[in-house]
Amino acid sequence: MMESLVIGENRFIEKVFAPETIDQIRRVSRLQEPFLDASNCESRPDALADVEIIFGTWGMPVLNRKFLSLAPKLRAVFYAAGTVKSFVTDDTWKRGVTICSAWRANALPVAEFTLGAILLSMKNVWAYHRNLKVSRNWAEHIPTRGGYHGTIGLISLGAVGMRVAELLAGFEMDVIAYDPVVDPNRIKNKAVKLVGIEELFERSDVVSIHAPWLKETEGMVNGPLMRRMKPHATLINTARGAVLDETALLQVMKERPDLTALLDVTHDEPPSADCPLFDVPNILITPHVSGSIGGECERMGKFMVGEYLRFLRKEPLEHKITPSMLFSMA
């Protein structure tokens, strides 16, 4: 049996690794206890000296040369959370450490959140809500598209965007997408049509952003694109705040009170109390809750134990991260 260790902030370890998941790890490895918090790694070098497998989650230490020198036998990290960019370094790759992530598991609740937001947006629920609170006029009509053959525009067909497209296949809606790097084979036999980004904004009743935050995508959703949106359309961002030009968003939403923006992410998180986004009635903000929360977190732990079992059996890994993948991932 391999020597294993769980690392992360204690509050997250308890959420991600359910008791039955910990029991499973104990059955398939020699699990060291107590678990390790990133803040006390250097004070407990004994815990890392023989460890071969790390089950990690939010709060992972940076896997730099110093850390790796304390863990000379480390073979693989099974990260029960999303992006690995906060802790993987060039030294990690040079050492040949296998990195796996539950990013696909974390994509599922984001896609489900997005689907719910899309369905409500097609009924123009957000505009009805804010108008009714002010006017108290039940009979006031707002032009509403409704879901039947409405057009949904997805920006990026990564794990989340593709899952949203799959969920929308159960509804009678038209799905278009912009993704300049997607492999056409990935969308074969799926009811998604690739279009240019300008066309997407002009045609869509709802635009949903799923692009990763890269240097190339910063501010990609800009003022000129938002001004192309159809009357009474909705813009949803569950990706990263930096992908959306928030200064331009403020201006466009003030110019176009018929539009609605739903932001589950902002560029500064959390935004300051005096952030102007809070002051615009047709901008709705939720505190980054679309990703795994509550019981959804346990799914990520289970994903990574399953991946470890494939690693033990020398089977192809389903959630392995490679250096080249990081260029197009969040």
Summary of the structure (lengths in Angstrom):
residues: 330
radius of gyration: 22.1
end to end distance: 33.7
largest distance: 69.9
contacts: 1053
relative contact order: 0.14
helix: 41%
strand: 16%
